[in-house]
């Protein structure tokens, strides 16, 4: 029963969420990376000369990420942000594939609003799409199986869709200003011989046709209302 009482902690490490980072304006200087993992996003931002404060729940991630962070804190995000930063202000707060790990995100969103500049700061969150076409096929055939990573990561406590991600932010006092659809598309292996411009156009058309079906992740930019 222990895993149902305490958060399941594992170390997350990848190459960074390039699609999310590309949205951050170049003139931004102070960034809060909420749920920083092993510091993959922080590393890329650090290399751009950005000042990044980070929050993680994992002591192992803390050890790996701290070299890229101006300040780093260990905190269970179910309880909100660390008290040490609640009086600070950031140009951007990012949550890259974090919110789906939070059972009750109200305290976290309330604290994020405290550290954003009024009207001029952005919250940028990336959520995996539970109803991406690959997952729909699995569910259609009765396959609802937790996995080590991806949409069905066994540490995910909530799942989101294109619309419910938007509603999530609205319900907690944020106004969504833009949504970026990202991910791999079906039949990609058959399109590898096409020019990049044609592949990009095909991808955009699919995302426009049905973002909820073809989008692998949704990246929401929002301001506090």
N, C-alpha and C positions, 0 to 999 in steps of 0.2 A: 504493500500500500504506500510505501514511501514516495514513489514517483508521482502519486496523485496528490500528495500534500506539498511537496517541494518542487520547484521548477527543475525540469530536466536540462542539465547543462552539458553542452558539447562544444568543441572548438570549431569555429567556422573559418575557412580559409579558401579564397578563390583569387581571381585576377582583378577584382574590383568591378563595380557596376558602371561601365563606361557610359552607357546611355543616360544614367542619372547624372553623372558628373558633368556631362556635356551641357546640361541645362543650367548649371550654376554660372551666373554672370562673371565675366572676367574681373570686374572691379570689386568683387566680394573679397573681404579680407578675413573675417572671423566666422568660423563654421563650427557648429556642434554636430558631431557624428553620434547619433543615438543608436546604441546596439552596434558597435563598431567592428565586431568580430575580431579577427586577428590583425586588423588595421590595413586591409587591402585598399579601401577607399582613402583612408587617411594618408597612406603612403603616396598615392598619386597626387593628392592635394598638397601634401608637404613638398613634393618635388616641384609644384607650381608656385611655391612660396606662400601658401596659405597658412594661416594660424588655425589649427584644428584642436578643439577639445573633444574628448571621446568618453563614452560610457559603455561599459561591458558588465556582464554578470559573471564572467569567467576569469578566474585567476590566471589560467594558462593564456587566454587571449590578452589579458593585461600585460603579461611578460613580453609577448610578441609585438603588441601594438604600441607600447609606450614610447618607442624610439621615434615614432612619427607624430606623436601628439604633444601639443604644448602642455596640456594637463589631461590626465586620464583617471577615471573613477570607476570603482566597482559598485554596482547597484542593481538590485532586482527592479526592473522597470515597471512591474505591477504596482510598485509603491511610488511611482513617479520618478522625477529626476533627483540627483544628489542635491542636498541642501546647499552645498558649497557653491553651486552655480546659479541658484535661483535669483540672485541679484545681478547677474551678468546679462548682457545683451549680445545677441549674435545677428549677423547679417543673414545667415541661412542656417536652418536646422535640417539635417537629412536623416531619414529612417529608411535604410535600404533592406527590404525583406526582414523587417523587425516586427511590425504590428501584428502579423499573423501568429506570432509567438506569445502575444499578450491576451490573456483571458478577459480582463476588464481594463480597457485602455483609458478610462476617463481621467484618472489621476495623472497619467502621463501626458495626455493632451492638455489638461489644465496647466501643468507645469511648462509645457512647451510654449504656450501662449505668454507665460510670464517672461520668457527669455527672448522673445521676438520684439524687435522695434515695431511700434505701431505703423501699419500700412507699408513700410519700406522693406520689411524682412519677409522672407519666404520660408515656408515649410515645404520640403520636397520628400515625398514618400514613394517607395516602390513596393507594389504588392504583386505576388504571383496570382495568375488567373486560374481559379479553381475549375472553370468551365472551358478551358482551352480544348481544342478539338481532340487532342490525344487522350485527355482525361475523360471526355464525354464518351469516347469509344469504350474505354475501360469500364466505366460505370454502366454503360448500356449492356455489357456482357457480365455484369454482376461482380466486377473486380474492383473492390474498394480496399486496397492494400497499402499499409504504411510502408514508406521507403526510407533509405538513409539520407536522401536529399531530394530536392525538387518540390513540386507542388504538394506531394503527399509525404513530405518530411515528417517523421514520427514526432517531432517536437512542435509541430504546428497545432495550435489550439483553436484557431478560427480560419475560415476560408472566405475569400472575397471574389467578387465578380466585377465587371466594368461598372455596373450601376451601384452595387453595394459599397464599393470603395469610395465612390463619390458621396453617397449618403452618409458614410462613416464620418467624413470630414465635416459635412454640413451639420450633422447631429452634435458635433463637439465644438461648434463655434468657428469653423473655418469656411472661407469662400474659395472654391476651386477656380483658379484662373486659367489653367491649361492641363491637358492630359496627353501624354505621349504613349503611343502603343508600340510595343517592342516584342521581338521574339522570332523564333524560327517558323517558317511557313511549310505547309505540306508540299511534297514533290520537289523539294529544294535540290535533291541530287540529280533530278532530271533537267534542272534549269542551269546547271553549272557551266554549260557551253554558251549560254547567252551572255551578251555584254552586260557589264555591271549596271548600266543605266536601265536596261530592260528588266533585270532582276529586281532592281529597286522600285521600278514602276509597278511591277506585278505585286510586290509586297505591299506597297502603299494602297493599291486597289483592294487587296484582300482585307487589310485593316480597315479601310473605309467601308467596305461592304458589310463586314461584321466584326467589329473589334472584340466583342465578347467571345467569338468563336476562334479567331486566329491569333489574338494577342497572347503572348506568353507572360508578359508582365505589363502592368499599368503604372505609369509614373505621373503622379499628381503634384502639381505646384499649387500652393494655396497661401492665402494671407488670413490673418485672424480678423474676424468681423468685430 
